[in-house]
């Protein structure tokens, strides 16, 4: 399978404790500042074709041009995050691409034989996670960003590029 998705834009880590993960990335790796969405507003969330309501918090920062996403789910609603943790994992769970043509990319990936593990909307961002459990590798996510979200993510990247490593390591987004 060769999907030729181009340069990945985000690495998504599923963590058991968001504050601990932020502290590790900040102090050990020098990545920050972090922008925390708590809770992340989800709508139309489906896990394996069934409606679900995960309660998650997300933190975003950049390491160079690559966005790092930390995800912590606080309930047991069905999701690929719960599956990942239940399998004894914590850490890198997905790689994300933000294609210019979300619908065409979605159809191409689905046409390759990968099934949708979960999908929905985070605010005004459509996203889909494609299940790679039958293939070696990490879950594939695609996200459909509007101009406002792209601009905000560019802002985060700029703040991270100029961060001094200690001042205001966490920003709460409301």
C-alpha positions in Angstrom: 0.0 0.0 0.0 1.5 3.4 -1.0 -0.9 6.2 -0.2 1.7 9.0 -0.9 0.2 11.4 1.7 3.3 13.7 1.7 4.9 15.3 4.7 3.1 14.4 8.0 2.0 17.5 10.0 1.4 16.0 13.4 2.3 13.2 15.8 -0.4 12.2 18.2 0.4 10.7 21.6 -2.2 9.1 23.9 -1.2 9.6 27.5 -2.6 8.5 30.9 -2.0 11.9 32.5 -1.8 15.2 30.5 0.0 17.3 33.1 2.7 14.6 33.5 3.1 14.3 29.7 3.3 18.1 29.3 5.9 18.3 32.1 8.0 15.6 30.4 7.9 17.2 27.0 8.7 20.6 28.4 11.5 19.8 30.8 13.1 16.8 29.2 12.6 17.7 25.5 12.3 21.5 25.6 9.0 21.4 23.6 6.5 24.1 24.4 4.6 26.2 25.2 1.6 24.0 25.2 -1.9 25.1 24.2 -4.5 23.0 26.2 -8.1 22.4 25.2 -10.0 21.1 28.1 -12.4 19.7 27.3 -11.9 19.4 23.5 -15.4 19.9 22.1 -16.3 17.0 19.9 -19.4 16.5 17.8 -20.6 13.7 15.5 -18.0 11.4 17.0 -18.2 7.8 15.8 -16.2 4.8 16.9 -16.3 2.0 14.4 -19.5 3.4 12.9 -21.3 3.8 16.3 -21.9 7.1 18.1 -19.7 7.6 21.1 -18.9 10.5 23.5 -15.3 10.5 24.7 -14.3 13.2 27.2 -10.9 14.2 26.1 -8.4 17.0 26.8 -5.7 17.8 24.2 -2.5 19.8 24.4 -0.7 21.1 21.3 2.8 22.4 20.7 5.4 22.3 17.9 8.8 20.8 17.6 10.0 22.6 14.5 7.3 22.4 11.9 5.9 19.2 13.3 2.9 19.6 15.7 2.9 17.4 18.8 -0.6 16.5 20.1 -1.0 15.0 23.6 -4.4 13.3 24.1 -5.9 12.2 27.5 -9.3 10.6 27.6 -11.0 10.8 31.0 -13.9 8.4 30.5 -14.3 4.9 29.1 -16.4 5.8 26.1 -15.5 3.7 23.1 -12.6 5.2 21.1 -9.3 4.2 19.6 -7.6 6.0 22.5 -9.2 3.7 25.0 -8.3 0.7 22.8 -4.6 1.9 22.7 -4.3 2.2 26.4 -6.2 -1.0 27.1 -3.6 -2.8 24.9 -1.0 -1.6 27.4 0.3 1.2 25.2 1.0 4.8 26.0 2.8 7.1 23.6 2.7 7.6 19.8 -0.7 6.5 18.5 -1.2 8.3 15.3 0.4 10.3 12.5 -1.7 13.0 11.0 -1.8 14.7 7.6 -3.8 17.9 6.8 -4.5 17.5 3.1 -5.7 20.3 0.9 -8.5 18.0 -0.5 -9.8 16.1 2.6 -12.6 14.4 0.8 -10.4 13.0 -2.0 -7.8 11.9 0.5 -10.5 10.2 2.6 -11.8 8.3 -0.4 -8.3 7.3 -1.5 -7.4 5.9 1.9 -10.7 4.2 2.3 -10.3 2.8 -1.1 -6.9 1.3 -0.1 -8.7 -1.1 2.2 -8.2 0.7 5.5 -11.4 1.1 7.6 -12.3 4.1 9.6 -11.7 3.5 13.3 -13.1 6.8 14.5 -14.2 10.1 13.0 -15.9 13.3 13.9 -15.5 17.0 14.4 -13.3 18.8 16.9 -14.7 22.3 16.8 -14.7 23.1 13.1 -12.1 20.5 12.2 -13.3 17.3 10.5 -11.0 14.3 11.3 -10.8 10.6 10.5 -8.6 7.9 12.0 -7.9 4.9 9.7 -7.3 1.6 11.4 -4.0 0.1 10.6 -4.2 -2.7 13.1 -3.9 -5.2 10.3 -0.8 -3.4 8.9 2.4 -2.7 10.7 2.6 0.9 11.7 0.8 3.7 13.4 -2.8 4.8 13.0 -3.3 7.3 10.1 -5.3 10.4 10.8 -6.4 13.1 8.3 -7.9 16.4 9.3 -9.7 19.1 7.4 -8.5 22.5 8.6 -10.2 25.7 7.7 -8.2 29.0 7.2 -8.8 30.1 10.8 -7.5 26.9 12.3 -4.5 26.9 9.9 -3.7 30.4 11.1 -4.0 29.4 14.8 -1.8 26.4 14.2 0.8 28.7 12.5 0.6 31.0 15.6 1.3 28.0 17.9 4.3 27.0 15.7 5.7 30.6 15.9 5.2 30.7 19.7 7.0 27.4 20.0 9.9 28.5 17.7 10.5 31.6 19.8 9.9 30.0 23.3 12.6 30.5 25.9 12.0 27.1 27.5 10.4 28.3 30.7 8.1 31.2 30.5 4.4 30.4 30.5 4.8 26.7 29.5 1.0 26.1 29.4 -1.8 28.2 27.8 -5.4 27.2 28.5 -7.6 27.7 25.4 -11.3 28.5 26.2 
